[in-house]
Structure formats: C-alpha cells, structure tokens
C-alpha cells in the first residue's frame, strides 16, 4: 500500500509539473531567429559564415521538439491522437504562406527568367506543392548533367519537405505506440492519467513516454548511422535525404519526451526547497545553454561545403541546439534564455517561417531584375529586406488563416490545404505552357562550325536551332548514351570500342567528360580512316595523377584515383598507336586531406598532368593533348531559349570564357613530342565566344559541348590528327 501511495503521489507531482510547464517558450522563438540568421548570412555569401547552412539543422531540432510535445500532450489528455486534427493544424499553419511564395515565384519566373528556366521552376513548384523538393534536389545531386544548372528559386523548400514528411510519419508511429500501450494496459480509450498505472510498475504515462522514446531513439540511431555512411559516399544525396535528416528531428522529439519532473530535478530553480542543488540550477542551465549556442556558432563559423554533413559533423549543431532547448525545460531561469527572449529576436523568430520562404527567391530574382551581380554587402540588404514581405505574409496570410474560426473544423482546414496545393500546381502548369518553342533546324540549316567563315558571325538571331534548347542537356553523343562514360562511383571503364572495331591500329581517348565530348567527331574520323577507337573516360575524373575533390559527392574522389590506375593499365594492354587525352582544367586538388585553392591547386594539377604525360609517352604511342574549351558564365540553353531574336545576349568574351589556369596547355608545353589541339579557333571569333554557331547550340550544360556542334567539328579535328599507320 505504501509503495502504491508513493507511486500515486509521484504521478500527481508529474501531472502538476506538466501543467506548470509552459506550452510557449519565448527562448525557443528566439532560437528560431538564430537559425534564420545563420541561413541568411550563408545565402548572402558572407565569407565568415561558410557553415551557415547549419541553421536548417537548428530548425529541424526545434520542430521535432515542438511537434512531439504537441502530440504527446494530446495523447496523454485524450488517450488518442487525431490524425485529421493534426494534419488540419499543419495545413492551416504551413500551406497558405508556402503557396503564396510559390505563386509569387512562378509569376516572377515568367517576368525575369528565360523559357527553359521557367519550365524548370514550374517543375520545382509542383515539387514544392507536393513537399517533394528534397528528393528533386537529391536527384540532381547525383545527376552530373545537372551539376552546372542554375539555382532554383524554390530549392530552399527542401527543408520544408523534410519536415512535412516527418509530420506525416511521426503521428502514425505515435498512434501505433498508443495502440500497443493500451493493449498492455488492458484496452480502452480513456485518457492516460498519472495515477492510472494499470499493469505497469511505473506511472502509465511514463510508460507511454518510454515506449515512444524507444521508438524515436531507434529511428534516430538508424538515421544517424545512415547519415554517416551516405555522407561519406554521396554527400549531395545525404544532404537532402529525409532518411539522413530524420535523426535531427528525432533528437528534438526525445527532448519533449523527458518528464517535467526530471527537468525539475536536473535543473532546479532557486527557492524551490530542492536542497543545495537549487542554488546552482540557474548557473547550470545557463552554462548548458551557452555551451549549446557556442557549438552552433562554431559550426556556422568553421564548417564549410567540404564538411561531411549531416553525419557525423551534424552532431555539433544538433546537440548544441538540444542543449539550448534542454536548458529551458527546467524551472531555473538563466541569462541565455533571457537573451533569446528579447523582443527583436522573438519577433524575428515569429516571422522566421515566412522570412525563410521569401529570402531565397529574393536572392535569385533581385540580381535578375537589376541585370547585374550583387556584392555581399548588397546581398545582405536583399536578405534583410525580405523581412518586409515576410512580415506582411505573417500578418495577412499566416495568422488570419491559422486563427480563422471558420477553418477550425478539420475538413475545412484540409480543404484549404488542398486548395493551396491545387492552385500552386495550376499556376506552375501555366508557367510551363507560357514557355515558347522554336523549330528544330534541319541538317542543311545546322551548319555549325562551317558558318564561322561567314561575315555575319557571331550569329545574331535564329529561326531554327539544333538541338532544341530544352533537349540540349541530353545532346551528349553515343559514347555517353552507351554508358561508356564511367559513373562517379565506378572504378573501371567498360569495353567500349568504336570506328572500325576490327582495325589493327588503335586510338585511345583518355580523360574526363571534357575529353569524352570529342567522341562524336572521333567516331566519324576513326571510321573514315579505318581505325579502332577505344574510350577510357570517367565523369569528373582528371587523367592527371592527383587526388581531387568531387563537388557532387562532397568528398575526396577516391574512385577517380582507382579508375585512373586501371585506365593506365588498360592503355598498356591496348598498345595504342595514338592517345588523345584531355581534362577540365578547373579541378580542386586535395593534398594531405586538405583542399588546395586557386593557383596552388592549378599548379598541383599541372604537375600531376605532366606525370601522366610521362607515363603515356612511355607506351611508345603518339600523344595529343586537348586544350580545355571556354567556360560560359551562364547556362547557355536557358539563355538561348529566351533570346532567339537576340543571340548576342548569350555570347561572352574570350576573357570571360578563359578566366582559368590553362593546366593542360601548360603541361603540354613541357613536352616537345606531345601535340596540342586547341579548340579556341572553332569556339570563338574576334574575341567573342558565341552561344549559337550556324544554328547549332554550342554548349549543352556548363562548359560541355553539344554532340551536335562537335559533329560539325569533324573535318577540323581530322585535320589536327596525325596519320596513324
């Protein structure tokens, strides 16, 4: 009896503590402002905050804490969780503002973006409406052809998609735990009261929390382990995946599951009669919160794009955020909570959702509207000015919809969400339809490089093009379509031969995608000459004997080193008569685990290329180097799609196109016996590099040349190659 009374008294104490725990946390609202500030500084390009992206992780932890607390309170009060009510609240809270910004972005895209980019924005708008943006971005992270695509004004919706997917799944898991919990207690749907222990030796409510903690803890552990593994293998995918981010929301959720009594004992307030520890409660809480803020700040200042993220280094900002939240869960007041609760921070936190929604479209569209690049100082003004539409959206959209009594019934709230989604999709479709098209140029019209001899070059306008702008990205040639460009995680090239496959004389094409792009012309040349063409090419992998950093994988490109060794062995086996090698000159070299920058990286790249030249010359074959081609300052197919009547707008100067260190050409200069093939004369004329030559689009994406244009270079390239006998 005495033990039962003690359990009931403890349960009543827990219940009182839960009632005393404030539902609203002003310090958490201020913490949202800190998270937003980090993101704004990062997107404004402030160099002192290369890790400002960790602000998103702060948002994740806060969301996990708040949403789990909301679900837990409903479960404990009513013994159940209403999915429709929960989803209705989320719809009222999130969808209207998100829809307003997406609609505004679609309208701005029609005004300031070329048709091809307009279509991309329309597709992104549908992804945003369906909260699938993170998976769109993850797909682009592994698509090498999309690596140089323009930034989407809706790409920041990826974090909202992760949260919405969590909101969709977590209530279902809570319901499942409630169901099993009622089975243990003997059935029934009555509220879970502190004194109603049922069969459990501890208060039943704690039993529910414990079960939820086990589920959430297990999910967090699995998600974190997956994040660590995937961050090491495919950093781009890991960054956007729901499965690698779930643990961050789960950490916040685990905090919400800790009973108030536990916080009271851990961080007692002065004057509570809790003994000597009460006098140090505020000091301990303040130290914990300060350490947490320091961890978040350190991550923002010291992390960068090379940091393995979200695992394992995501632990620092996530646990730092958890520490700040935990410090405020007890009754002890502390200075950090008071600092985070100052009115300016609280207001910024209150409108942080809308501010986050508006800031990135402003970063994308303001330079487009002004038709010039902005300095970091002006970008700071832009992201700060986004507070104005954010405040208006919060006041005129978020709050009225959230508080509207007519929308309190769940079906109406869900109807509002459905209406927002439908409207977004319809406007996105309108943006797609509004994109004009142009005719496909015939073979006679598509003269390509032959038109460079004409006096009216560079070409000023076009009535037909080849390829069409929307198809240019896929205009890559047979070698690529056959899968003969080794993928980023492959370490060997397939058995890919072209031209006269039975020929006794062999030509090897060796290098990355900037070498592979010559294959359409080389196929025709080798077939014409009766030569056998073997392609040994790998995406983003230089033939130079250096280790490089892969921007898509977000790590050292170890597969490139292994592939290069295998390719050199294969070249010896092939015993070729002619070796043609080429690479993208712009690479980031890694030495002793650190990325080299600028000229230092170019110097190391050149030295590694010279070592490869030595090896290739040792085979006894004739060796030729392909000098790198110009780099357009913008996406050419997108530009051309909106400038068919004024193609000069898409042309660029040689100075802009060749603003890099000419690594391959300089390496070639070290060897008298190595020939150099320089494409500049067939890419530029009179100091200008056109986007379209002879009705043929020159670049498919980034600095990659379309197969259509390369085919028109066949005769020129044939004249550059020595006779092989």
Buried (B, 14 or more C-beta within 10 A) or exposed (E): EEEEEEBBEBBBBBBEBBEEBEEEBBBBBBBBBBBBBBBBBBBBBBEEBBBBBBBBBBBBBBBBBBBBBBBBBBBBEEBBBBBEBBBBBBBBBBBBBBBBBBBBBBEBBBEBBBBBBBBBBBBBBBBBBBBBBBBBBBEBBBEBBBBBBBEBBBBBBBBBBBBBBBBBEBBEBBBEBBEEBBEBBEEEEEEBBBBBBBEBEEBBBBBBBBBBBEBBBEBBEBBBBBBBEBBBEBBBBBBBBBBBBBBBBBBBBBBBBBBBBBBBEBBBBBEEEBEEEBEBBBBBBBBBBBBBBEBBBBBBBEBEBBBBBBBBBBBBBBBBBBBBBBBBBBBBBBEBBEBBBEEEBBBBBBBBBBBBBBBBBBBBBBBBEEEEEBEEEBBBBBBBBBBEBBBBBBEEBBEEBBEEEEBBEBEBBBBBBEBBBEBBBEBBBEBBEBBEEBEBBEEEBBBBBBBBEEEEBBBBEBEBBBBBBBBBBBBBBBBBEEEBBBBBBBBBBEEBBBBBEEBEBBBBBBBBBBBBBBBBBBBBBBBEBEBBBBBBBBBBBBBBBBBBBBBBBBBBBBBBBBBBEBBBEBBEEBEBBBBBBBBBBBBBBBEEEEBBEEEEBBBBBBBBBBEBBEBBBEBEBBBBBBBBBBBBBBBBBBBBBBBBEEBBBBBBBBEEBBEBBBBBBBBBBEBEEBBBBBBBEBBBBEEBBBBBBBBBBBBBBBBBBBBBBBBBBBEBBBEBBEEBE
